[in-house]
Amino acid sequence: MISAYTGTQIREAEKPLLDSGLGAVLMQRAARGMAAAAIAELRRRGRRLYGASATVLAGKGNNGGDGLFAAAHLAGRGMRTTAVLASATAHPDGLAAFRRAGGRVLTLTDANAGELAALAGRADVVIDALLGTGAQGGLRGASAELVSQLAGSRLAGPQAVAGSRGLVVACDVPSGVDADTGEAAGPVLPADITVTFGGAKAGLLTDPGADFAGRVVVVPIGIEDSLPWPALRRLEAADLAALLPHPARRAHKYSRGVLGVVAGSPAYPGAAVLACRGALSAGVGMVRYVGPPEVADLIRHSCPEVVCSTGTVAETHVQAWLVGSGMDGSDEEEMQRVRDAVDSGLPTVADAGALPVLPDVLAPQVVLTPHAGELATLLQRLGADLDREAVEASTLAAVRRAAGLTEATVLLKGASTLVASPYQDFYSQAEGTPWLATAGSGDVLAGIIGALLAQVGADVGRFRAAGIDPDERWAAIGAMGASLHGLAGAAAAAGGPLTAGRISDALPGIWGKVSTLSK
């Protein structure tokens, strides 16, 4: 499991070592790790090291020092190095080491920002060491102009094809990205890799920060045993392997979990089909659909395994509910089923059309699955003045606020899907592909999460054995669903377009591959 921390948590862990006079040791470990990561990436790309050029954009303080020391290490490996100093108060020891290694030093001004941006744009490696984890706000003045021009040239220039342009390495965080929240104060130079020290930063695993981070490489510097409970976590394949259920030898369909589904409408019947397909592909023993006859007829033809009825929630015996996918609010009987399912006390995943009719205050076993627009509408209903743009600009803060206000588990769908529990436990999953942004994809996700709720929602011991607080298991289940959905989507797309139904088709194979890790 990947653990991510706030900048404050990392600095607190560093403090005893700094107080004992080991600051220079920490900086050297960070710099060597960053240089090694840059060298490894250059070699992976088939680039020659000796004679290649590297430009470090160095701000004041320790972040600039890390960058200067790293560039000195690169100079020692035969690279031609240039430092662009954004401040007259560059880290003195780092600058001295850089000069001793033969590096060229230039000072950034308002007058030469464009010229130095062009110089950096021609480098084989650019190290962004302008702002670190403690910075407030974004780049200003000449630094902002340099980065704006450099970022623009990388997008529009003749070397804009990924792999042919120079490598950008961010030092700890891309300058302008908040290490704690992932909020980005532009301009920000998108990195190919972010080399971060001591532990991943929460802002690198949340949007929009993840848009700029590239691949995140964590360099140990000796503080790891002193880190507190993480601000955010990410499940990896081995975690999924430990958490996914497997039927016992004498299992039957009821022991494997039964999911009730209230979804679809005459306008959007396919959403109910896709939700049922997602659930069936995610291992649940039985799916019971309760809803309009015309939707039930389509489900019977598409998923003959599903048991359909027009009854009530109280008459339907299940271990968990899925409600809301494809519902437009026009059928009051259906909306009452939504309310009844949520009021049942059973684990419930509430998607799309269910969100407007839910009570303001819910419970942790209710997993809400909005996209950014739906989350903004929900927050506005609860008194928060946030539109979709504000949610997308600060996804972690938005999902944290929603979980706190509703007392439900909230999963915000996106490139980095975030899951927040009302106890303020957070997960971020990003295994998917942009091709997952297709109609019906969210319905399949809801089905996967519903199936997991029905199968393992009551299995407290499973989560305790994996080091997850049982009270937080609902967020972990949401993260499991997001991870499986992303992996299946990426496999189904295989680098190209996909339709939502193919996510379900790919899921059993992904489940099987992941499961082998636990054997």
URCOR-V416614 format. One record per pair of residues at least 4 apart in sequence whose C-alpha atoms are under 8 Angstrom apart, sorted by the first residue. I is the first residue (numbers start at 0). J is the second residue. If there is no record, write none. Layout:
I&J / I&J
This chain:
0&232 / 0&233 / 0&234 / 0&235 / 0&237 / 0&238 / 1&199 / 1&232 / 1&233 / 1&234 / 1&235 / 2&198 / 2&199 / 2&229 / 2&230 / 2&231 / 2&232 / 2&233 / 3&198 / 3&199 / 3&200 / 3&201 / 3&204 / 3&229 / 3&230 / 3&231 / 3&232 / 4&8 / 4&9 / 4&179 / 4&198 / 4&199 / 4&200 / 4&201 / 4&229 / 4&230 / 4&231 / 5&9 / 5&178 / 5&179 / 5&200 / 5&201 / 5&202 / 5&230 / 6&10 / 6&132 / 6&133 / 6&178 / 6&179 / 6&200 / 7&11 / 7&133 / 8&12 / 8&226 / 8&227 / 9&13 / 9&197 / 9&198 / 9&226 / 10&14 / 11&15 / 12&222 / 12&225 / 12&226 / 13&17 / 13&222 / 14&18 / 15&19 / 16&20 / 16&21 / 16&22 / 17&21 / 17&22 / 18&22 / 21&25 / 22&26 / 23&27 / 24&28 / 25&29 / 25&220 / 25&221 / 26&30 / 26&61 / 26&64 / 26&65 / 27&31 / 27&65 / 27&68 / 28&32 / 28&219 / 28&220 / 29&33 / 29&65 / 29&196 / 29&218 / 29&219 / 29&220 / 30&34 / 30&65 / 30&66 / 30&68 / 30&69 / 30&72 / 31&35 / 31&68 / 31&69 / 31&72 / 32&36 / 32&194 / 32&218 / 33&37 / 33&69 / 33&170 / 33&194 / 33&218 / 34&38 / 34&69 / 34&70 / 34&72 / 34&73 / 35&39 / 36&40 / 36&194 / 36&216 / 37&41 / 37&124 / 37&168 / 38&42 / 38&48 / 39&43 / 40&44 / 41&45 / 41&46 / 41&47 / 41&48 / 41&166 / 42&46 / 42&47 / 42&48 / 44&162 / 47&51 / 48&76 / 48&77 / 48&78 / 49&76 / 49&77 / 49&78 / 50&77 / 50&78 / 50&79 / 51&77 / 51&78 / 51&79 / 51&122 / 51&123 / 52&78 / 52&79 / 52&80 / 52&81 / 52&122 / 52&123 / 52&124 / 53&70 / 53&73 / 53&78 / 53&79 / 53&80 / 53&81 / 53&122 / 53&123 / 53&124 / 53&125 / 53&126 / 54&70 / 54&80 / 54&81 / 54&82 / 54&83 / 54&119 / 54&122 / 54&124 / 54&125 / 54&126 / 55&66 / 55&67 / 55&70 / 55&80 / 55&81 / 55&82 / 55&83 / 55&125 / 55&126 / 55&127 / 55&128 / 56&63 / 56&66 / 56&82 / 56&83 / 56&84 / 56&85 / 56&125 / 56&126 / 56&127 / 56&128 / 56&129 / 57&62 / 57&63 / 57&64 / 57&66 / 57&67 / 57&82 / 57&83 / 57&84 / 57&85 / 57&86 / 57&89 / 57&127 / 57&128 / 57&129 / 58&62 / 58&63 / 58&84 / 58&85 / 58&86 / 58&89 / 58&128 / 58&129 / 58&130 / 59&63 / 59&64 / 59&85 / 59&86 / 59&87 / 59&88 / 59&89 / 59&90 / 59&129 / 60&64 / 60&88 / 60&89 / 60&90 / 61&65 / 61&90 / 61&131 / 62&66 / 62&128 / 62&129 / 62&130 / 62&131 / 62&170 / 62&171 / 63&67 / 63&89 / 63&90 / 63&93 / 63&128 / 63&129 / 63&130 / 64&68 / 64&89 / 64&90 / 64&91 / 64&92 / 64&93 / 64&94 / 65&69 / 65&93 / 65&128 / 65&170 / 66&70 / 66&93 / 66&126 / 66&127 / 66&128 / 66&170 / 67&71 / 67&82 / 67&93 / 67&94 / 67&96 / 67&97 / 68&72 / 68&93 / 68&94 / 68&96 / 68&97 / 69&73 / 70&74 / 70&80 / 70&97 / 71&75 / 71&80 / 71&96 / 71&97 / 71&98 / 71&100 / 71&102 / 72&76 / 72&100 / 73&77 / 73&78 / 73&80 / 74&78 / 74&79 / 74&80 / 74&100 / 74&101 / 74&102 / 75&100 / 79&102 / 80&101 / 80&102 / 80&103 / 81&102 / 81&103 / 81&104 / 81&105 / 82&102 / 82&103 / 82&104 / 82&105 / 83&104 / 83&105 / 83&106 / 83&107 / 83&115 / 84&89 / 84&104 / 84&105 / 84&106 / 84&107 / 85&89 / 85&106 / 85&107 / 85&108 / 85&129 / 85&141 / 85&142 / 86&106 / 86&107 / 87&106 / 89&93 / 89&94 / 90&94 / 91&95 / 92&96 / 93&97 / 94&98 / 95&99 / 96&100 / 97&101 / 97&102 / 98&102 / 98&103 / 98&104 / 107&111 / 107&112 / 107&115 / 107&141 / 107&142 / 108&112 / 108&141 / 109&140 / 109&141 / 111&115 / 112&116 / 112&141 / 112&142 / 112&144 / 112&145 / 113&117 / 113&144 / 113&145 / 113&148 / 114&118 / 115&119 / 115&145 / 116&120 / 116&145 / 116&146 / 116&148 / 116&149 / 117&121 / 117&149 / 118&122 / 119&125 / 119&149 / 120&125 / 120&149 / 120&152 / 120&153 / 120&165 / 121&165 / 122&165 / 123&164 / 123&165 / 123&166 / 124&165 / 124&166 / 124&167 / 124&168 / 125&165 / 125&166 / 125&167 / 125&168 / 126&167 / 126&168 / 126&169 / 126&170 / 127&167 / 127&168 / 127&169 / 127&170 / 127&173 / 127&174 / 127&188 / 128&169 / 128&170 / 128&173 / 128&174 / 129&174 / 130&134 / 130&138 / 130&172 / 130&173 / 130&174 / 130&175 / 131&170 / 131&171 / 131&172 / 131&173 / 131&174 / 132&171 / 132&172 / 132&177 / 132&178 / 133&178 / 134&177 / 135&177 / 136&175 / 136&177 / 136&184 / 137&174 / 137&175 / 137&176 / 137&183 / 137&184 / 137&185 / 137&186 / 138&142 / 138&143 / 138&174 / 138&175 / 138&184 / 138&185 / 138&186 / 139&143 / 139&144 / 140&144 / 141&145 / 142&146 / 143&147 / 143&185 / 143&186 / 144&148 / 145&149 / 146&150 / 146&186 / 146&187 / 146&188 / 147&151 / 147&186 / 147&187 / 147&188 / 148&152 / 149&153 / 149&188 / 150&154 / 150&187 / 150&188 / 150&189 / 151&155 / 151&156 / 152&156 / 152&159 / 153&158 / 153&159 / 153&164 / 154&159 / 155&159 / 158&163 / 158&164 / 159&163 / 159&164 / 160&164 / 166&190 / 166&191 / 167&189 / 167&190 / 167&191 / 167&192 / 168&190 / 168&191 / 168&192 / 168&193 / 168&194 / 169&173 / 169&174 / 169&190 / 169&191 / 169&192 / 169&193 / 169&194 / 169&212 / 170&193 / 170&194 / 170&195 / 171&193 / 171&194 / 171&195 / 171&196 / 172&176 / 172&177 / 172&178 / 172&193 / 172&194 / 172&195 / 172&200 / 172&203 / 172&212 / 173&187 / 173&188 / 173&189 / 173&190 / 173&193 / 173&211 / 173&212 / 174&187 / 174&188 / 175&183 / 175&184 / 175&185 / 175&186 / 175&187 / 176&181 / 176&182 / 176&183 / 176&184 / 176&187 / 176&202 / 176&208 / 177&181 / 177&182 / 177&183 / 177&202 / 177&208 / 178&200 / 178&201 / 178&202 / 178&203 / 179&200 / 179&201 / 179&202 / 180&201 / 180&202 / 180&205 / 180&208 / 180&393 / 180&394 / 180&395 / 180&396 / 181&201 / 181&202 / 181&203 / 181&204 / 181&205 / 181&206 / 181&207 / 181&208 / 181&209 / 181&393 / 181&394 / 181&395 / 182&202 / 182&206 / 182&207 / 182&208 / 182&392 / 182&393 / 183&187 / 183&207 / 183&208 / 183&392 / 187&211 / 188&211 / 189&210 / 189&211 / 189&212 / 189&213 / 190&211 / 190&212 / 190&213 / 191&212 / 191&213 / 191&214 / 192&212 / 192&213 / 192&214 / 192&215 / 192&216 / 193&212 / 193&213 / 193&214 / 193&215 / 193&216 / 194&215 / 194&216 / 194&217 / 194&218 / 195&199 / 195&200 / 195&215 / 195&216 / 195&217 / 195&218 / 196&217 / 196&218 / 196&219 / 196&220 / 197&217 / 197&218 / 197&219 / 197&220 / 197&221 / 197&222 / 197&223 / 198&217 / 198&218 / 198&219 / 198&223 / 199&203 / 199&215 / 199&216 / 199&217 / 200&204 / 201&205 / 201&230 / 201&231 / 202&206 / 202&208 / 202&209 / 203&208 / 203&209 / 203&212 / 203&215 / 204&208 / 204&209 / 204&415 / 204&427 / 205&209 / 205&394 / 205&395 / 205&415 / 205&416 / 205&417 / 205&427 / 206&210 / 206&391 / 206&392 / 206&393 / 206&394 / 206&395 / 206&414 / 206&415 / 207&211 / 207&391 / 207&392 / 207&393 / 207&394 / 208&212 / 209&213 / 209&415 / 219&223 / 222&226 / 230&424 / 230&425 / 231&424 / 231&425 / 231&426 / 231&427 / 232&425 / 232&426 / 232&427 / 233&426 / 233&427 / 233&428 / 233&478 / 234&238 / 234&239 / 234&426 / 234&427 / 234&428 / 234&478 / 234&479 / 234&482 / 235&239 / 236&240 / 236&513 / 236&516 / 237&241 / 237&513 / 237&516 / 237&517 / 238&242 / 238&465 / 239&243 / 239&479 / 239&513 / 239&514 / 240&513 / 240&514 / 240&515 / 240&516 / 240&517 / 241&465 / 241&514 / 241&517 / 242&461 / 242&462 / 242&465 / 243&514 / 244&454 / 244&455 / 246&250 / 246&255 / 250&254 / 250&255 / 251&255 / 251&284 / 252&256 / 252&257 / 252&283 / 252&284 / 252&285 / 253&257 / 253&284 / 253&285 / 254&284 / 255&282 / 255&283 / 255&284 / 255&285 / 255&453 / 255&454 / 256&283 / 256&284 / 256&285 / 256&317 / 256&318 / 256&450 / 256&453 / 256&454 / 257&283 / 257&284 / 257&285 / 257&286 / 257&287 / 257&316 / 257&317 / 257&318 / 257&319 / 257&450 / 257&453 / 257&454 / 258&278 / 258&283 / 258&285 / 258&286 / 258&287 / 258&317 / 258&318 / 258&319 / 258&320 / 258&321 / 258&449 / 258&450 / 258&453 / 259&286 / 259&287 / 259&288 / 259&289 / 259&315 / 259&316 / 259&317 / 259&318 / 259&319 / 259&320 / 259&321 / 260&271 / 260&275 / 260&286 / 260&287 / 260&288 / 260&289 / 260&320 / 260&321 / 260&322 / 261&271 / 261&288 / 261&289 / 261&290 / 261&320 / 261&321 / 261&322 / 261&323 / 261&324 / 261&333 / 261&336 / 261&337 / 262&270 / 262&271 / 262&274 / 262&289 / 262&290 / 262&321 / 262&322 / 262&323 / 262&324 / 262&325 / 262&326 / 263&267 / 263&268 / 263&269 / 263&270 / 263&271 / 263&272 / 263&290 / 263&294 / 263&323 / 263&324 / 263&325 / 263&326 / 264&268 / 264&291 / 264&294 / 264&325 / 264&326 / 264&327 / 264&330 / 265&291 / 265&293 / 265&294 / 266&325 / 266&327 / 267&271 / 267&325 / 267&326 / 268&272 / 268&294 / 268&297 / 268&325 / 269&273 / 269&297 / 269&325 / 269&439 / 270&274 / 270&324 / 270&325 / 270&439 / 270&442 / 271&275 / 271&294 / 271&298 / 271&324 / 271&325 / 271&442 / 272&276 / 272&297 / 272&298 / 272&301 / 272&302 / 273&277 / 273&439 / 273&442 / 273&443 / 273&446 / 273&499 / 273&500 / 274&278 / 274&324 / 274&442 / 274&443 / 274&444 / 274&445 / 274&446 / 274&447 / 275&279 / 275&286 / 275&302 / 275&305 / 275&443 / 275&446 / 276&280 / 276&302 / 276&443 / 276&446 / 276&500 / 276&503 / 277&281 / 277&442 / 277&443 / 277&444 / 277&445 / 277&446 / 277&447 / 277&502 / 277&503 / 278&282 / 278&283 / 278&286 / 278&443 / 278&445 / 278&446 / 278&447 / 278&448 / 278&449 / 278&450 / 279&283 / 279&284 / 279&285 / 279&286 / 279&446 / 279&450 / 280&447 / 280&503 / 280&504 / 280&506 / 280&507 / 281&446 / 281&447 / 281&450 / 281&451 / 281&506 / 281&507 / 282&450 / 282&451 / 283&450 / 283&451 / 283&453 / 283&454 / 285&304 / 285&305 / 285&306 / 286&304 / 286&305 / 286&306 / 287&305 / 287&306 / 287&307 / 287&308 / 287&315 / 287&317 / 288&295 / 288&305 / 288&306 / 288&307 / 288&308 / 289&295 / 289&307 / 289&308 / 289&309 / 289&310 / 289&311 / 289&312 / 290&294 / 290&295 / 290&307 / 290&308 / 290&309 / 290&310 / 290&333 / 291&295 / 291&309 / 291&333 / 292&296 / 292&308 / 292&309 / 293&297 / 294&298 / 295&299 / 295&307 / 295&308 / 296&300 / 297&301 / 298&302 / 298&303 / 298&305 / 299&303 / 299&304 / 299&305 / 299&306 / 299&307 / 310&314 / 310&315 / 311&315 / 311&336 / 312&336 / 312&339 / 312&340 / 313&339 / 317&453 / 318&345 / 318&346 / 318&452 / 318&453 / 318&454 / 319&345 / 319&346 / 319&347 / 319&449 / 319&450 / 319&452 / 319&453 / 320&340 / 320&341 / 320&345 / 320&346 / 320&347 / 320&348 / 320&449 / 320&453 / 321&347 / 321&348 / 321&349 / 321&350 / 321&445 / 321&446 / 321&449 / 322&337 / 322&340 / 322&347 / 322&348 / 322&349 / 322&350 / 322&353 / 323&337 / 323&349 / 323&350 / 323&351 / 323&352 / 323&353 / 323&354 / 324&349 / 324&350 / 324&351 / 324&352 / 324&353 / 324&442 / 324&445 / 325&351 / 325&352 / 325&442 / 326&351 / 326&352 / 326&353 / 327&352 / 328&334 / 328&352 / 330&334 / 331&335 / 332&336 / 333&337 / 334&338 / 334&353 / 334&356 / 335&339 / 336&340 / 337&341 / 337&353 / 338&342 / 338&356 / 338&357 / 339&343 / 340&344 / 340&345 / 340&347 / 341&345 / 341&347 / 341&357 / 341&365 / 344&364 / 345&364 / 346&364 / 346&365 / 346&366 / 346&452 / 346&453 / 346&456 / 347&364 / 347&365 / 347&366 / 347&449 / 347&452 / 348&365 / 348&366 / 348&367 / 348&368 / 348&445 / 348&448 / 348&449 / 349&353 / 349&354 / 349&365 / 349&366 / 349&367 / 349&368 / 349&445 / 350&354 / 350&367 / 350&368 / 350&369 / 350&442 / 350&445 / 351&368 / 351&369 / 351&373 / 353&357 / 354&367 / 354&369 / 354&373 / 354&377 / 355&377 / 357&361 / 359&381 / 359&404 / 359&405 / 360&404 / 360&405 / 360&406 / 360&407 / 361&365 / 361&405 / 361&406 / 361&407 / 362&405 / 362&406 / 362&407 / 362&408 / 363&406 / 363&407 / 363&408 / 363&420 / 363&421 / 363&473 / 364&407 / 364&408 / 364&473 / 365&407 / 365&408 / 366&407 / 366&408 / 366&409 / 366&410 / 366&473 / 366&474 / 366&477 / 367&407 / 367&408 / 367&409 / 367&410 / 368&409 / 368&410 / 368&411 / 368&412 / 368&445 / 369&373 / 369&374 / 369&409 / 369&410 / 369&411 / 369&412 / 370&374 / 370&411 / 370&412 / 370&413 / 371&375 / 371&387 / 371&390 / 371&391 / 371&411 / 371&412 / 371&413 / 372&376 / 372&386 / 372&387 / 372&390 / 373&377 / 374&378 / 374&387 / 374&390 / 374&401 / 374&411 / 375&379 / 375&385 / 375&386 / 375&387 / 375&390 / 376&380 / 376&386 / 377&381 / 377&401 / 378&382 / 378&383 / 378&384 / 378&385 / 378&401 / 379&383 / 379&384 / 379&385 / 379&386 / 381&404 / 385&389 / 385&390 / 386&390 / 387&391 / 388&392 / 389&393 / 390&394 / 390&397 / 393&397 / 394&398 / 394&411 / 394&417 / 395&399 / 395&417 / 396&400 / 397&401 / 398&402 / 398&409 / 398&410 / 398&411 / 398&417 / 398&418 / 398&419 / 399&403 / 399&419 / 399&420 / 399&421 / 399&423 / 400&404 / 401&405 / 401&406 / 401&409 / 402&406 / 402&407 / 402&408 / 402&409 / 402&419 / 402&420 / 402&421 / 402&423 / 403&407 / 403&420 / 403&421 / 403&422 / 403&423 / 405&421 / 406&420 / 406&421 / 407&420 / 407&421 / 408&418 / 408&419 / 408&420 / 408&421 / 408&473 / 408&474 / 409&418 / 409&419 / 409&420 / 409&474 / 410&416 / 410&417 / 410&418 / 410&419 / 410&477 / 411&416 / 411&417 / 411&418 / 412&416 / 412&417 / 413&417 / 414&429 / 414&431 / 414&432 / 414&433 / 415&427 / 415&428 / 415&429 / 416&427 / 416&428 / 416&429 / 416&481 / 417&425 / 417&426 / 417&427 / 417&428 / 417&478 / 418&425 / 418&426 / 418&427 / 418&474 / 418&477 / 418&478 / 419&423 / 419&424 / 419&425 / 419&426 / 419&474 / 420&424 / 420&425 / 420&471 / 420&473 / 420&474 / 422&471 / 424&471 / 424&474 / 425&474 / 426&474 / 426&475 / 426&478 / 427&478 / 428&478 / 428&481 / 428&482 / 429&482 / 429&485 / 430&482 / 430&485 / 430&486 / 430&489 / 431&435 / 431&482 / 431&484 / 431&485 / 431&486 / 431&487 / 431&488 / 431&489 / 432&485 / 432&488 / 432&489 / 432&492 / 434&488 / 434&489 / 434&492 / 434&495 / 434&496 / 434&497 / 435&440 / 435&485 / 435&488 / 435&489 / 435&497 / 435&499 / 436&440 / 437&497 / 437&498 / 437&499 / 438&498 / 438&499 / 439&443 / 439&498 / 439&499 / 439&500 / 440&444 / 440&498 / 440&499 / 440&500 / 440&502 / 441&445 / 442&446 / 443&447 / 443&484 / 443&499 / 443&500 / 443&502 / 443&503 / 444&448 / 444&480 / 444&481 / 444&484 / 445&449 / 446&450 / 447&451 / 447&480 / 447&484 / 448&452 / 448&476 / 448&477 / 448&479 / 448&480 / 448&481 / 449&453 / 450&454 / 451&455 / 451&456 / 451&476 / 451&480 / 452&456 / 452&473 / 452&476 / 455&459 / 455&461 / 456&472 / 456&473 / 456&476 / 458&462 / 459&463 / 459&469 / 459&472 / 460&464 / 460&469 / 461&465 / 462&466 / 462&467 / 462&468 / 462&469 / 462&472 / 463&467 / 463&468 / 463&469 / 467&471 / 467&472 / 467&475 / 468&472 / 471&475 / 472&476 / 473&477 / 474&478 / 475&479 / 476&480 / 477&481 / 478&482 / 479&483 / 480&484 / 481&485 / 482&486 / 483&487 / 483&506 / 483&509 / 483&510 / 484&488 / 484&502 / 484&506 / 485&489 / 486&490 / 486&509 / 487&491 / 487&502 / 487&503 / 487&505 / 487&506 / 487&509 / 488&492 / 488&497 / 488&501 / 488&502 / 488&505 / 489&493 / 489&494 / 490&505 / 490&509 / 491&497 / 491&501 / 491&502 / 491&504 / 491&505 / 492&496 / 492&497 / 497&501 / 498&502 / 499&503 / 500&504 / 501&505 / 502&506 / 503&507 / 505&509 / 506&510 / 507&511 / 508&512 / 509&513 / 510&514 / 511&515 / 512&516 / 513&517 / 514&518
